[in-house]
């Protein structure tokens, strides 16, 4: 069985969106609800979010490679509008990893940086959602 580029790109976007959804809206809230202290839950959540940031970058790079390769017109029509959202998703992941997370870990103005981080995470999730919808659309 041979996978074509539209199939591969859809799987990559599904992985990106699914990981962000499950971890951000399922696993992390369960950590804070079930672990003994918020500090322990926060440390584990930080590791999960870091892993998601790198997953976003890897998925984004793979998608950009697929979008730039020789591709059928069907994928080309879906890829170009999605490139913007992939790039914004990758940018938010890098900002979270290198600008926001160190401030949260250092507990530097925690309320502000946690709010900014949450907003960027939601923006990243929206980018993954829009990309998923654009790539998976049949129109």
KOLPA-733119 format. One record per residue: x, y, z of N, C-alpha, C in turn; chain; residue number from 1; residue in three letters. Coordinates in nm, 2 decimals. Layout:
<rs>
+--------+--------+--------+--------+--------+--------+--------+--------+--------+-------+-----+-----+
!    nc1 !    nc2 !    nc3 !   cac1 !   cac2 !   cac3 !    cc1 !    cc2 !    cc3 ! chain !   n ! res !
+--------+--------+--------+--------+--------+--------+--------+--------+--------+-------+-----+-----+
!      X !      Y !      Z !      X !      Y !      Z !      X !      Y !      Z !     A ! NUM ! ALA !
...
+--------+--------+--------+--------+--------+--------+--------+--------+--------+-------+-----+-----+
</rs>
This chain:
<rs>
+--------+--------+--------+--------+--------+--------+--------+--------+--------+-------+-----+-----+
!    nc1 !    nc2 !    nc3 !   cac1 !   cac2 !   cac3 !    cc1 !    cc2 !    cc3 ! chain !   n ! res !
+--------+--------+--------+--------+--------+--------+--------+--------+--------+-------+-----+-----+
!   0.08 !  -0.12 !   0.00 !   0.00 !   0.00 !   0.00 !   0.09 !   0.12 !   0.00 !     A !   1 ! UNK !
!   0.06 !   0.21 !  -0.09 !   0.14 !   0.34 !  -0.11 !   0.07 !   0.45 !  -0.05 !     A !   2 ! UNK !
!   0.13 !   0.53 !   0.03 !   0.07 !   0.66 !   0.08 !   0.11 !   0.77 !  -0.01 !     A !   3 ! UNK !
!   0.01 !   0.85 !  -0.04 !   0.04 !   0.97 !  -0.12 !   0.06 !   1.09 !  -0.03 !     A !   4 ! UNK !
!   0.11 !   1.20 !  -0.08 !   0.14 !   1.32 !   0.00 !   0.01 !   1.37 !   0.07 !     A !   5 ! UNK !
!  -0.10 !   1.38 !   0.01 !  -0.22 !   1.43 !   0.09 !  -0.25 !   1.34 !   0.21 !     A !   6 ! UNK !
!  -0.23 !   1.21 !   0.20 !  -0.25 !   1.12 !   0.31 !  -0.15 !   1.15 !   0.42 !     A !   7 ! UNK !
!  -0.03 !   1.16 !   0.39 !   0.08 !   1.19 !   0.48 !   0.06 !   1.32 !   0.55 !     A !   8 ! UNK !
!   0.03 !   1.43 !   0.48 !   0.01 !   1.56 !   0.54 !  -0.11 !   1.56 !   0.63 !     A !   9 ! UNK !
!  -0.22 !   1.48 !   0.60 !  -0.33 !   1.47 !   0.69 !  -0.30 !   1.40 !   0.82 !     A !  10 ! UNK !
!  -0.22 !   1.30 !   0.81 !  -0.18 !   1.22 !   0.93 !  -0.09 !   1.31 !   1.02 !     A !  11 ! UNK !
!   0.00 !   1.39 !   0.96 !   0.08 !   1.48 !   1.04 !   0.00 !   1.59 !   1.11 !     A !  12 ! UNK !
!  -0.09 !   1.65 !   1.03 !  -0.18 !   1.75 !   1.09 !  -0.27 !   1.69 !   1.20 !     A !  13 ! UNK !
!  -0.32 !   1.57 !   1.18 !  -0.40 !   1.50 !   1.28 !  -0.32 !   1.47 !   1.41 !     A !  14 ! UNK !
!  -0.19 !   1.43 !   1.39 !  -0.11 !   1.41 !   1.51 !  -0.09 !   1.54 !   1.58 !     A !  15 ! UNK !
!  -0.06 !   1.65 !   1.51 !  -0.03 !   1.78 !   1.57 !  -0.16 !   1.82 !   1.65 !     A !  16 ! UNK !
!  -0.27 !   1.82 !   1.58 !  -0.39 !   1.87 !   1.65 !  -0.43 !   1.78 !   1.76 !     A !  17 ! UNK !
!  -0.43 !   1.65 !   1.74 !  -0.47 !   1.55 !   1.85 !  -0.38 !   1.56 !   1.97 !     A !  18 ! UNK !
!  -0.25 !   1.58 !   1.95 !  -0.16 !   1.59 !   2.07 !  -0.19 !   1.72 !   2.15 !     A !  19 ! UNK !
!  -0.21 !   1.83 !   2.08 !  -0.24 !   1.95 !   2.15 !  -0.37 !   1.94 !   2.22 !     A !  20 ! UNK !
!  -0.47 !   1.88 !   2.16 !  -0.60 !   1.87 !   2.22 !  -0.60 !   1.78 !   2.34 !     A !  21 ! UNK !
!  -0.54 !   1.66 !   2.33 !  -0.54 !   1.56 !   2.44 !  -0.46 !   1.61 !   2.56 !     A !  22 ! UNK !
!  -0.34 !   1.66 !   2.53 !  -0.26 !   1.71 !   2.64 !  -0.31 !   1.83 !   2.71 !     A !  23 ! UNK !
!  -0.34 !   1.93 !   2.63 !  -0.38 !   2.06 !   2.68 !  -0.52 !   2.07 !   2.74 !     A !  24 ! UNK !
!  -0.61 !   1.99 !   2.69 !  -0.75 !   2.00 !   2.74 !  -0.79 !   1.88 !   2.82 !     A !  25 ! UNK !
!  -0.70 !   1.77 !   2.82 !  -0.73 !   1.65 !   2.90 !  -0.63 !   1.62 !   3.00 !     A !  26 ! UNK !
!  -0.51 !   1.59 !   2.96 !  -0.41 !   1.54 !   3.05 !  -0.37 !   1.65 !   3.16 !     A !  27 ! UNK !
!  -0.34 !   1.77 !   3.12 !  -0.29 !   1.87 !   3.21 !  -0.39 !   1.90 !   3.32 !     A !  28 ! UNK !
!  -0.52 !   1.92 !   3.28 !  -0.62 !   1.95 !   3.39 !  -0.63 !   1.83 !   3.48 !     A !  29 ! UNK !
!  -0.61 !   1.71 !   3.43 !  -0.62 !   1.59 !   3.52 !  -0.50 !   1.59 !   3.61 !     A !  30 ! UNK !
!  -0.38 !   1.63 !   3.57 !  -0.26 !   1.64 !   3.65 !  -0.29 !   1.73 !   3.77 !     A !  31 ! UNK !
!  -0.35 !   1.85 !   3.75 !  -0.37 !   1.94 !   3.86 !  -0.48 !   1.89 !   3.95 !     A !  32 ! UNK !
!  -0.58 !   1.81 !   3.89 !  -0.69 !   1.76 !   3.98 !  -0.64 !   1.64 !   4.06 !     A !  33 ! UNK !
!  -0.54 !   1.57 !   4.02 !  -0.51 !   1.44 !   4.08 !  -0.38 !   1.43 !   4.15 !     A !  34 ! UNK !
!  -0.28 !   1.52 !   4.12 !  -0.15 !   1.51 !   4.19 !  -0.16 !   1.58 !   4.32 !     A !  35 ! UNK !
!  -0.07 !   1.55 !   4.41 !  -0.07 !   1.59 !   4.54 !  -0.05 !   1.75 !   4.56 !     A !  36 ! UNK !
!   0.03 !   1.81 !   4.48 !   0.05 !   1.95 !   4.49 !   0.05 !   2.02 !   4.35 !     A !  37 ! UNK !
!   0.01 !   2.14 !   4.35 !   0.02 !   2.21 !   4.22 !   0.16 !   2.22 !   4.17 !     A !  38 ! UNK !
!   0.26 !   2.22 !   4.25 !   0.40 !   2.23 !   4.21 !   0.44 !   2.11 !   4.13 !     A !  39 ! UNK !
!   0.40 !   1.99 !   4.18 !   0.43 !   1.87 !   4.11 !   0.36 !   1.86 !   3.98 !     A !  40 ! UNK !
!   0.23 !   1.90 !   3.98 !   0.15 !   1.90 !   3.85 !   0.21 !   2.00 !   3.76 !     A !  41 ! UNK !
!   0.25 !   2.12 !   3.80 !   0.31 !   2.22 !   3.72 !   0.44 !   2.17 !   3.65 !     A !  42 ! UNK !
!   0.52 !   2.10 !   3.73 !   0.65 !   2.05 !   3.67 !   0.63 !   1.95 !   3.56 !     A !  43 ! UNK !
!   0.53 !   1.86 !   3.59 !   0.50 !   1.76 !   3.49 !   0.43 !   1.83 !   3.36 !     A !  44 ! UNK !
!   0.34 !   1.92 !   3.39 !   0.28 !   1.99 !   3.27 !   0.39 !   2.07 !   3.19 !     A !  45 ! UNK !
!   0.49 !   2.13 !   3.26 !   0.59 !   2.20 !   3.18 !   0.66 !   2.10 !   3.09 !     A !  46 ! UNK !
!   0.69 !   1.98 !   3.13 !   0.76 !   1.88 !   3.05 !   0.67 !   1.84 !   2.93 !     A !  47 ! UNK !
!   0.54 !   1.82 !   2.96 !   0.45 !   1.79 !   2.85 !   0.44 !   1.90 !   2.75 !     A !  48 ! UNK !
!   0.43 !   2.02 !   2.79 !   0.42 !   2.13 !   2.70 !   0.54 !   2.15 !   2.62 !     A !  49 ! UNK !
!   0.66 !   2.13 !   2.68 !   0.78 !   2.14 !   2.61 !   0.79 !   2.03 !   2.50 !     A !  50 ! UNK !
!   0.74 !   1.91 !   2.53 !   0.74 !   1.80 !   2.43 !   0.64 !   1.84 !   2.31 !     A !  51 ! UNK !
!   0.53 !   1.90 !   2.35 !   0.43 !   1.95 !   2.25 !   0.49 !   2.06 !   2.16 !     A !  52 ! UNK !
!   0.57 !   2.15 !   2.22 !   0.63 !   2.25 !   2.14 !   0.72 !   2.19 !   2.03 !     A !  53 ! UNK !
!   0.80 !   2.10 !   2.07 !   0.89 !   2.03 !   1.98 !   0.82 !   1.95 !   1.88 !     A !  54 ! UNK !
!   0.71 !   1.89 !   1.92 !   0.63 !   1.81 !   1.82 !   0.57 !   1.91 !   1.72 !     A !  55 ! UNK !
!   0.52 !   2.02 !   1.76 !   0.47 !   2.13 !   1.67 !   0.58 !   2.17 !   1.57 !     A !  56 ! UNK !
!   0.70 !   2.19 !   1.61 !   0.80 !   2.23 !   1.52 !   0.83 !   2.12 !   1.42 !     A !  57 ! UNK !
!   0.84 !   2.00 !   1.47 !   0.87 !   1.88 !   1.38 !   0.76 !   1.87 !   1.28 !     A !  58 ! UNK !
!   0.63 !   1.87 !   1.33 !   0.52 !   1.85 !   1.23 !   0.52 !   1.97 !   1.13 !     A !  59 ! UNK !
!   0.54 !   2.09 !   1.18 !   0.55 !   2.20 !   1.09 !   0.65 !   2.19 !   0.98 !     A !  60 ! UNK !
!   0.77 !   2.15 !   1.02 !   0.88 !   2.13 !   0.92 !   0.84 !   2.03 !   0.82 !     A !  61 ! UNK !
!   0.79 !   1.92 !   0.87 !   0.74 !   1.81 !   0.78 !   0.63 !   1.86 !   0.68 !     A !  62 ! UNK !
!   0.54 !   1.93 !   0.74 !   0.43 !   1.99 !   0.65 !   0.49 !   2.08 !   0.55 !     A !  63 ! UNK !
!   0.58 !   2.17 !   0.59 !   0.64 !   2.26 !   0.49 !   0.71 !   2.19 !   0.38 !     A !  64 ! UNK !
!   0.78 !   2.08 !   0.42 !   0.85 !   2.00 !   0.32 !   0.75 !   1.94 !   0.22 !     A !  65 ! UNK !
!   0.65 !   1.88 !   0.27 !   0.54 !   1.82 !   0.19 !   0.48 !   1.93 !   0.10 !     A !  66 ! UNK !
!   0.45 !   2.05 !   0.16 !   0.38 !   2.15 !   0.08 !   0.47 !   2.20 !  -0.03 !     A !  67 ! UNK !
!   0.60 !   2.20 !  -0.01 !   0.70 !   2.25 !  -0.11 !   0.74 !   2.14 !  -0.22 !     A !  68 ! UNK !
!   0.70 !   2.02 !  -0.19 !   0.74 !   1.91 !  -0.28 !   0.65 !   1.91 !  -0.41 !     A !  69 ! UNK !
!   0.69 !   1.83 !  -0.51 !   0.60 !   1.82 !  -0.62 !   0.48 !   1.75 !  -0.58 !     A !  70 ! UNK !
!   0.37 !   1.81 !  -0.59 !   0.25 !   1.76 !  -0.54 !   0.13 !   1.78 !  -0.64 !     A !  71 ! UNK !
!   0.03 !   1.70 !  -0.62 !  -0.08 !   1.71 !  -0.71 !  -0.16 !   1.84 !  -0.68 !     A !  72 ! UNK !
!  -0.23 !   1.88 !  -0.78 !  -0.30 !   2.01 !  -0.77 !  -0.40 !   2.01 !  -0.65 !     A !  73 ! UNK !
!  -0.45 !   1.89 !  -0.62 !  -0.55 !   1.88 !  -0.51 !  -0.48 !   1.92 !  -0.38 !     A !  74 ! UNK !
!  -0.36 !   1.88 !  -0.35 !  -0.29 !   1.92 !  -0.23 !  -0.25 !   2.06 !  -0.24 !     A !  75 ! UNK !
!  -0.20 !   2.11 !  -0.35 !  -0.15 !   2.24 !  -0.37 !  -0.26 !   2.34 !  -0.33 !     A !  76 ! UNK !
!  -0.38 !   2.32 !  -0.38 !  -0.49 !   2.41 !  -0.35 !  -0.52 !   2.42 !  -0.20 !     A !  77 ! UNK !
!  -0.50 !   2.31 !  -0.13 !  -0.52 !   2.31 !   0.02 !  -0.40 !   2.36 !   0.10 !     A !  78 ! UNK !
!  -0.28 !   2.34 !   0.04 !  -0.16 !   2.37 !   0.12 !  -0.13 !   2.52 !   0.13 !     A !  79 ! UNK !
!  -0.15 !   2.59 !   0.02 !  -0.11 !   2.73 !   0.03 !  -0.18 !   2.81 !   0.13 !     A !  80 ! UNK !
!  -0.31 !   2.80 !   0.15 !  -0.38 !   2.87 !   0.26 !  -0.34 !   2.82 !   0.40 !     A !  81 ! UNK !
!  -0.30 !   2.69 !   0.41 !  -0.26 !   2.64 !   0.54 !  -0.12 !   2.68 !   0.58 !     A !  82 ! UNK !
!  -0.03 !   2.71 !   0.49 !   0.11 !   2.74 !   0.52 !   0.11 !   2.85 !   0.63 !     A !  83 ! UNK !
!   0.03 !   2.96 !   0.61 !   0.03 !   3.07 !   0.71 !   0.00 !   3.01 !   0.85 !     A !  84 ! UNK !
!  -0.09 !   2.93 !   0.86 !  -0.13 !   2.88 !   1.00 !  -0.02 !   2.78 !   1.05 !     A !  85 ! UNK !
!   0.04 !   2.71 !   0.97 !   0.15 !   2.62 !   1.01 !   0.27 !   2.71 !   1.06 !     A !  86 ! UNK !
!   0.30 !   2.81 !   0.99 !   0.41 !   2.90 !   1.03 !   0.38 !   2.97 !   1.16 !     A !  87 ! UNK !
!   0.25 !   3.02 !   1.18 !   0.21 !   3.08 !   1.30 !   0.22 !   2.98 !   1.42 !     A !  88 ! UNK !
!   0.17 !   2.86 !   1.40 !   0.18 !   2.75 !   1.50 !   0.32 !   2.73 !   1.54 !     A !  89 ! UNK !
!   0.41 !   2.72 !   1.44 !   0.55 !   2.70 !   1.47 !   0.61 !   2.81 !   1.55 !     A !  90 ! UNK !
!   0.58 !   2.94 !   1.51 !   0.63 !   3.05 !   1.58 !   0.58 !   3.06 !   1.73 !     A !  91 ! UNK !
!   0.45 !   3.02 !   1.75 !   0.40 !   3.02 !   1.89 !   0.47 !   2.92 !   1.97 !     A !  92 ! UNK !
!   0.50 !   2.80 !   1.91 !   0.57 !   2.69 !   1.98 !   0.71 !   2.74 !   2.02 !     A !  93 ! UNK !
!   0.78 !   2.81 !   1.93 !   0.91 !   2.85 !   1.97 !   0.91 !   2.97 !   2.07 !     A !  94 ! UNK !
!   0.81 !   3.05 !   2.06 !   0.79 !   3.16 !   2.16 !   0.76 !   3.10 !   2.30 !     A !  95 ! UNK !
!   0.68 !   3.00 !   2.30 !   0.64 !   2.93 !   2.43 !   0.77 !   2.86 !   2.49 !     A !  96 ! UNK !
!   0.84 !   2.80 !   2.40 !   0.96 !   2.72 !   2.45 !   1.07 !   2.81 !   2.50 !     A !  97 ! UNK !
!   1.10 !   2.92 !   2.43 !   1.22 !   2.99 !   2.46 !   1.20 !   3.13 !   2.53 !     A !  98 ! UNK !
!   1.08 !   3.18 !   2.52 !   1.05 !   3.31 !   2.58 !   0.96 !   3.30 !   2.70 !     A !  99 ! UNK !
!   0.85 !   3.22 !   2.69 !   0.75 !   3.22 !   2.79 !   0.78 !   3.12 !   2.90 !     A ! 100 ! UNK !
!   0.81 !   2.99 !   2.86 !   0.83 !   2.88 !   2.96 !   0.94 !   2.92 !   3.06 !     A ! 101 ! UNK !
!   1.06 !   2.97 !   3.02 !   1.16 !   3.00 !   3.12 !   1.11 !   3.10 !   3.23 !     A ! 102 ! UNK !
!   1.03 !   3.19 !   3.19 !   0.98 !   3.29 !   3.28 !   0.88 !   3.23 !   3.38 !     A ! 103 ! UNK !
!   0.80 !   3.13 !   3.33 !   0.70 !   3.06 !   3.41 !   0.78 !   2.97 !   3.51 !     A ! 104 ! UNK !
!   0.88 !   2.90 !   3.46 !   0.96 !   2.81 !   3.55 !   1.03 !   2.90 !   3.66 !     A ! 105 ! UNK !
!   1.08 !   3.01 !   3.62 !   1.15 !   3.10 !   3.72 !   1.05 !   3.17 !   3.81 !     A ! 106 ! UNK !
!   0.92 !   3.15 !   3.79 !   0.81 !   3.21 !   3.86 !   0.82 !   3.37 !   3.86 !     A ! 107 ! UNK !
!   0.86 !   3.42 !   3.74 !   0.88 !   3.56 !   3.72 !   0.74 !   3.61 !   3.68 !     A ! 108 ! UNK !
!   0.68 !   3.70 !   3.76 !   0.55 !   3.75 !   3.73 !   0.45 !   3.64 !   3.68 !     A ! 109 ! UNK !
!   0.44 !   3.54 !   3.76 !   0.37 !   3.42 !   3.72 !   0.23 !   3.44 !   3.65 !     A ! 110 ! UNK !
!   0.15 !   3.52 !   3.71 !   0.02 !   3.54 !   3.66 !   0.02 !   3.59 !   3.51 !     A ! 111 ! UNK !
!   0.11 !   3.69 !   3.49 !   0.12 !   3.75 !   3.35 !   0.17 !   3.65 !   3.25 !     A ! 112 ! UNK !
!   0.28 !   3.58 !   3.28 !   0.34 !   3.49 !   3.19 !   0.26 !   3.36 !   3.17 !     A ! 113 ! UNK !
!   0.19 !   3.32 !   3.27 !   0.10 !   3.20 !   3.26 !  -0.01 !   3.24 !   3.16 !     A ! 114 ! UNK !
!  -0.07 !   3.36 !   3.18 !  -0.18 !   3.40 !   3.09 !  -0.13 !   3.42 !   2.95 !     A ! 115 ! UNK !
!  -0.01 !   3.47 !   2.93 !   0.04 !   3.49 !   2.79 !   0.07 !   3.35 !   2.73 !     A ! 116 ! UNK !
!   0.12 !   3.26 !   2.81 !   0.15 !   3.12 !   2.77 !   0.02 !   3.05 !   2.73 !     A ! 117 ! UNK !
!  -0.08 !   3.06 !   2.81 !  -0.21 !   3.00 !   2.78 !  -0.27 !   3.06 !   2.65 !     A ! 118 ! UNK !
!  -0.26 !   3.19 !   2.63 !  -0.31 !   3.25 !   2.51 !  -0.24 !   3.20 !   2.39 !     A ! 119 ! UNK !
!  -0.10 !   3.19 !   2.40 !  -0.03 !   3.13 !   2.28 !  -0.06 !   2.99 !   2.26 !     A ! 120 ! UNK !
!  -0.08 !   2.91 !   2.36 !  -0.12 !   2.77 !   2.35 !  -0.25 !   2.76 !   2.27 !     A ! 121 ! UNK !
!  -0.34 !   2.84 !   2.31 !  -0.47 !   2.84 !   2.24 !  -0.46 !   2.88 !   2.10 !     A ! 122 ! UNK !
!  -0.38 !   2.98 !   2.07 !  -0.35 !   3.02 !   1.93 !  -0.29 !   2.91 !   1.85 !     A ! 123 ! UNK !
!  -0.19 !   2.84 !   1.92 !  -0.13 !   2.72 !   1.85 !  -0.24 !   2.62 !   1.82 !     A ! 124 ! UNK !
!  -0.32 !   2.59 !   1.91 !  -0.43 !   2.49 !   1.89 !  -0.52 !   2.54 !   1.78 !     A ! 125 ! UNK !
!  -0.56 !   2.67 !   1.77 !  -0.64 !   2.72 !   1.67 !  -0.57 !   2.70 !   1.53 !     A ! 126 ! UNK !
!  -0.44 !   2.73 !   1.53 !  -0.37 !   2.71 !   1.40 !  -0.37 !   2.56 !   1.36 !     A ! 127 ! UNK !
!  -0.35 !   2.47 !   1.45 !  -0.36 !   2.33 !   1.42 !  -0.50 !   2.29 !   1.37 !     A ! 128 ! UNK !
!  -0.60 !   2.35 !   1.43 !  -0.74 !   2.32 !   1.39 !  -0.77 !   2.37 !   1.25 !     A ! 129 ! UNK !
!  -0.73 !   2.49 !   1.22 !  -0.76 !   2.55 !   1.09 !  -0.68 !   2.47 !   0.99 !     A ! 130 ! UNK !
!  -0.55 !   2.44 !   1.02 !  -0.47 !   2.36 !   0.92 !  -0.54 !   2.23 !   0.90 !     A ! 131 ! UNK !
!  -0.58 !   2.16 !   1.00 !  -0.65 !   2.03 !   0.99 !  -0.77 !   2.04 !   0.90 !     A ! 132 ! UNK !
!  -0.85 !   2.15 !   0.92 !  -0.98 !   2.16 !   0.84 !  -0.94 !   2.19 !   0.70 !     A ! 133 ! UNK !
!  -0.84 !   2.28 !   0.67 !  -0.81 !   2.31 !   0.53 !  -0.75 !   2.19 !   0.46 !     A ! 134 ! UNK !
!  -0.67 !   2.11 !   0.52 !  -0.61 !   1.99 !   0.46 !  -0.71 !   1.88 !   0.44 !     A ! 135 ! UNK !
!  -0.80 !   1.87 !   0.53 !  -0.90 !   1.76 !   0.53 !  -1.02 !   1.79 !   0.44 !     A ! 136 ! UNK !
!  -1.04 !   1.92 !   0.41 !  -1.16 !   1.95 !   0.33 !  -1.16 !   1.88 !   0.20 !     A ! 137 ! UNK !
!  -1.28 !   1.85 !   0.15 !  -1.30 !   1.78 !   0.02 !  -1.33 !   1.88 !  -0.09 !     A ! 138 ! UNK !
!  -1.33 !   2.01 !  -0.06 !  -1.37 !   2.11 !  -0.16 !  -1.26 !   2.14 !  -0.25 !     A ! 139 ! UNK !
+--------+--------+--------+--------+--------+--------+--------+--------+--------+-------+-----+-----+
</rs>
